[in-house]
Amino acid sequence: MAKLDGQVAIITGGASGIGAETAKLFVQEGAKVVLVDMDEAKGNALASELSSQGADAIFVTADVLNEVQVNDVFSKTISEFGKVDILFNNAGIGAVKPSEQLDFSEWRKTVGVDLDGVFLVAQKAIKQFLQADGGVIVNTASMYGLVGSPGSAAYNAAKGGVINLTRSLALEYAERNIRVNALCPGFIDTPILGETDRQMLSDSTPMKRLGKPEEMAKAVLFLASEDSSYMTGNTLTLDGGYTAQ
């Protein structure tokens, strides 16, 4: 039997990168997926691609900081598939700039999407899980939630917050059969990286290469499935050894 047979998963930031690869893997493992993103073109294209392959997949446009739109995601999921079993809370942005040059509005936007949005979507999922037999949340944090880095104060602070939010929610709902864990990726090979960045980031990683989105997806599958049934409140770090230095 497939690891996610018959389960329904919401994936924020699902139109590209780690989110998209996770969606592809989830449907291979029997899940029905709801892709959530601000990029309508990529989101609709991926949903169509998965559907053409026989998967149950829909796309919903939503800003994770807009409570009305987030509510709509869950309403459409329930309407289409009847339930929610898994939330992959993956939407996020970054702001790389020296702190003295960082506008407060840039700080607020980064912390808003990367931390406030994670809480808002998790809260809506938990309300659904409490009406059912439980559920699973996987929050995307970052290795930079575990260590500092110059020029990324807002991002690092938000991702550190995601890690402790994960712990807190896990403890709060452990007796209600709701598991909450965090994924902490390192440098991942996605289209947003330039060639110079790729080489520099590879060189700074002990394994001397970037991580692949497919590798992150496999970790999310582990956290979302019964393979990690006794795991909650933890962080799974996939960073090529970066934080071991």
N, C-alpha and C positions, 0 to 999 in steps of 0.2 A: 504493500500500500504506500502511496505517496505520503510524504511527511506532512503536508498541509491539506490533505484530501477533504474537500467540502468546506474549507474555512474561507472566511472573507477578510481581506486585508486592505486597509487604507494606507496609502503611501504618499506622504507629503514630499514635495520636491521630487516628484515621481517622473518627470518628463525627460530627465537626462541624468548622466553620471551614475552615482551609486544607486539612486532611486530607481532609475530605469533598469539597470542590471538586476536589481532585486526583484522588480516586477516580473521580468522575464523568468527568473529562477523560481519565483513563487508559483507562477502559473504552471511551470513544468512539474511542480510538486503538488499540483491539484487545487491550488487556491483560486478564488475569484478576487480580482483586484480592482481597487478604485484609485486611479491616479489623480493626484491633486498638485496643481502647479499654477503659476502665473503665466507660463508660456503656453498659450492655447495651441499654437501651431504644432509644437513638438508633442504636447500632451495628447492632442487628438490623433496625431500621426502614430504615436506609439500604441494608443488604445486600438486604433484600426489595425495595426500590424498584429497585435496579440489576438484580436478577434478573428482576423483572417486565418489564424493558425488554430482556431477552434477554442480559444480561451474565452472565459467570461471576464471582460475588462471594460470599464468605462472611465471617462475623463471628466473631472469637475474643476472648473477654474475657481481658485479661491486664494485670497490673501490670508495667511495664518494669523494676522493681527486684526482681521475683521470678523467680529463675533457672529454677525449675521451670515456671512459667507461660510464660516466654519460650521455653523448650525446646518446650513444648506448641504454641506458635504455629508453630514451624518444622516440627514433626512433622505437624500437621494440614495445613499448606500442602503438604508433600511428599506426604502421603497423598491429598489432594484433587486437586492439580494436577501432581505429579511433579517439581517443581523450584522454584527461586527465582532470579529474574533481577535484581530491583530491590528495594532497601529504601529507603523514604522514612521516615527516622527523625525523626518529627515530634512525638511526645508531649512535653509540657512544661507547667510551671506557673510561677506568679510569686508573689513576696512583696514587696509595697510597704509599707515601714515604715522609719522612721528607724533607723539601724544600732544606736544605743544601746538601742532598744526591741525589737530583733529577738531573739527567743529562739533559743538555739543549735539547738534542735530544728527551728525554722522554717528556719534556715540549712541544716541537714543535709537536710531534706526537699526544699528547692528545688534544692540542688546535687545531691542524690541523683537526683531525677527528670530534671533538665535536663542533667546531665553523666554521672553514673554509669550511668543508664539508657541513654543514647545509646551509651556504650561497650559495655554488655552486649549490646544488640540487634545492634550492628554486629559484634561478635565472633562471634555465632552466625551472622550472614549470611556473614561472611568464611569461616567453616569450610565452609559450603555452597558458596560460590563457588570455593574451592580444590579441591573435588572435581569441579567442572564446568569450564566454559571461561571463568570470570571472572564479573563482575557489576558492578552499579552501586549506590553508596550516596549518597543525598542527605540530609544532616543539616540540620535546622532550627536555625540559630543565631539571631542577631538583630543589628540595627544597634547594640544595646546591648552586643554583644560587641566592638564596634569603638570605641565612645565610652562615657564614663561618664554616669551620671545620679544625682542625689540620691535616696536612699531605696530603691534597688534593688540593694544591694551583692551579695546572694546570686545574684540573677538575672543581673546583669552579669558576675560572676565565672564563673558556670557557662557562660554563652554565649561568653565569651572563651575558656574551656577547650574548648568544642565546636569553635571555629574552629581552634585549634592541634591538637586531636585529629584533625580532618579533614586537616590538612596532614601530620601524622605517619603516619596510616594510608595516605594517598595515596602517600607516598614508600615506605612499607614494602611495598606490594603493587602498585606500578606495573608491575613486570615480570611480574606474574601476571594481567594483564588485568582488574584490579579498579580501577575509578575511584571516587574519593571526593571529593565537593564539598559545599559548604555554601551554604544559602540564608539571607540576612540580611534579613528583612522589617523594615519600619518600622512605623508605626501602621496597623493593618489594621481595617477596619470589620467587626466581629463583634458578636454579641448581648451579649457581656459588657461592652461599653462603654456607659456612660450617655450621655444627651444632652449633659450638661455636658462630659463627657470628650471626646466627639466634636468639639465646637466648639473646645475648648482645644487638642486635639491637631492638629486641622486647621489652626488658626491658627499653630501652631509649625512646620508643615511648609512648605517653600518653595513647593510646588505647591498649597498651601491646600486640600488635601482628604486624606481617608484612602485608603489602598490598599484594593483589593477582593480578597477571597479568590480570585476567579477569575484575577486578575492574578498572584497568587503561584503558582497551579496551573500556569499557562502557563510560568512560570520553572522549576518543578519538572520539567515535561515536557521542557523543553530540556535540563536537567541529566541527566535519566534516559535520554534518547534518543541516537541516533547523531548528532544535530545538534551535540552537544558531545563528540564522540569523541576529541578531542585535548586535552581539558580535565580536569585532576585536581589536587587540592590547592588549589583556589581557592574564593573566596567570591563569590557573586552577590548584590549589595545592591540591594534594591528598597525605597526609603525616601522617595520623593518629593523627594529632594535634602537630606534632613535632615543626613546626615553630611558633606555638602559645605560646611556653614556654618562 
